[in-house]
Structures are given as structure tokens and as C-alpha cells.
Amino acid sequence: MELQFYKYQGTGNDFVIIDNRDNAISLTTEQVHKLCDRRFGIGADGLMLLGSKEGYDFEMVYYNADGRESSMCGNGGRCLVKFAYHMGIHKGKYHFIATDGPHDATIEDNQWVHLKMKDVDGIKQHFSDSILNTGSPHYVKPVGGHKLDHFNVFAEGKAIRYNDTYAKEGINVNFVEELPKGIFVRTYERGVEDETLSCGTGVTASALVFAHNDNGFNRVEVKTLGGHLAVEFDKTGEDTFRNIWLCGPAEFVFKGTINI
Ligand SMILES: N[C@H](CCC[C@H](N)C(=O)O)C(=O)O
């Protein structure tokens, strides 16, 4: 079958996107895995289907590069909004449905996409590390002393992701360094089973953990290997957060057809 696909990236987190509003396509795990393969396929951290859903501008279906359907993808959601615009769905505020519920999003004048993330209630502490869910499960580990640039994110991330606690369900592992203005985040991503250049739900989780303003509005600037993002949110309690917005670029790279 010949498939038309579009390639998008959000701060280096890259995705294959397929317009499936006519609901004509269903892909096996093996097919998604192959499409995401960087040598035998198109190459991507994940694959998304743009679907139709009554009462929403569109539906987001997300697969990790391992081919398995996954939880929410923040950078993917932002790229899918840009793709929806590209496909002629033009809205002041987008309202779509994803695996973790409804999301709002806007495309700003600077072409950044602002994506509203699900509310967060509760952060579990493990010594100085934090565990929370921002639509996907995240482990946040502070790294001090300007060591993050040379940190072995792959080995250290894999060790936590596959330890006895997380081996079964998996977890995304974020290493965070505080900067004079904001934070620097590097992420080992579940389902990619490697470091990605950025992880939207991971950047969001890290920003919540490093909130400076203990009650009320926060904006955290986030540096990732793939570029600059920002997370805005209201801290409403010890570990409760509302009006969480993941803000950053999301760009079309190329389109093509592939036989699968
Ligand atoms: N790999 C993640 C999903 C994608 C998250 C990431 N790409 C993002 O931008 O949020 C997981 O399995 O939980």
C-alpha cells in the first residue's frame, strides 16, 4: 500500500504524521516500527495519526518508535496542531482529543504552538528525585555542577527505566540542571529507548518540579539539545498544578510517499 506521510519536528523531537481523518488506515506495530526506523524506514521518534472525532477539531493517536501505541506526547501534540493547520483546519483555538483527554492549543504570531497539558495532582519524591505524570510518566533527576553537558544520559536513563520499579510499565527519565534563567533538560525516552533531542511531557514535568513561585503563575524557560521551549503554569498547592501550557516551535520538514 502506498502511504502519503508528512515529517514534522518540535525542538528536534521528530514525528511521522499521517492524515487518517477518513479512517482508512490502520497500522500494525511492525509497520509503525519500520516507518520510524532511521535506516529501513522514514525515521522518527514517533508516529501520529490525525483522526476525526465528533465534538473535536481532530483526534491524536500517538505511537512510540517501538511501534506500540503510547501515552501523551507534548511535542507531538504541538506538531499535530501545525499539521492540522497545514491540512486546512484553521482555528483561533484548537480543541482536540488525545489518549490523556482533551487539549486546547493555539498557533502564536511567532509560529510557536502553545499546547495545554493535563492538570497535575501529586509529585512523588524518591530522595532528591521526583516522579509525576504529565500525560506520560516521568522521572526527574537533578544534575548539579554543570555536568549535564557530558552526562551519560543513555546509560543512566536506561538503568532507571529498566530497574525493578519501572521495567514493566517503563518511564521517561529526565536529567535537569538549573541555569541562571530556567533549566536545561536531557531525556531518555521510553519507547524510543534512547535519548531524544527534547521530550515535551518531560520538559513539562521538569519545569513543574523546578517551579520558583510557590503559589501562582510560573513561566520556566527550558533549554534542550533540540532547542528552546517554555512552560507556563499556575502552582495551586504543594504539588498541584493547573493551566499548564507547553510552548515552543513545531515545524514541517518534508512530505513523501512510502510503500508499506
Ligand atoms: N515516549 C513517551 C511518549 C512521548 C513523549 C515525548 N515525545 C513528548 O514530547 O512528550 C512515553 O512513552 O511516555
The ligand as an SDF file (V2000), in Angstrom:
LIG
                    3D

 13 12  0  0  0  0  0  0  0  0999 V2000
    7.9430    8.3380   24.9230 N   0  0  0  0  0  0  0  0  0  0  0  0
    6.8460    8.8740   25.7230 C   0  0  0  0  0  0  0  0  0  0  0  0
    5.7320    9.4580   24.8490 C   0  0  0  0  0  0  0  0  0  0  0  0
    6.2300   10.5960   24.0220 C   0  0  0  0  0  0  0  0  0  0  0  0
    6.7250   11.6870   24.8780 C   0  0  0  0  0  0  0  0  0  0  0  0
    7.5400   12.7450   24.1750 C   0  0  0  0  0  0  0  0  0  0  0  0
    7.8810   12.5410   22.8140 N   0  0  0  0  0  0  0  0  0  0  0  0
    6.8560   14.0830   24.3580 C   0  0  0  0  0  0  0  0  0  0  0  0
    7.1260   15.0060   23.5780 O   0  0  0  0  0  0  0  0  0  0  0  0
    6.0860   14.2180   25.3200 O   0  0  0  0  0  0  0  0  0  0  0  0
    6.2380    7.7630   26.5240 C   0  0  0  0  0  0  0  0  0  0  0  0
    6.2090    6.6420   26.0800 O   0  0  0  0  0  0  0  0  0  0  0  0
    5.7720    8.0500   27.6270 O   0  0  0  0  0  0  0  0  0  0  0  0
  1  2  1  0
  2  3  1  0
  2 11  1  0
  3  4  1  0
  4  5  1  0
  5  6  1  0
  6  7  1  0
  6  8  1  0
  8  9  2  0
  8 10  1  0
 11 12  2  0
 11 13  1  0
M  END
$$$$
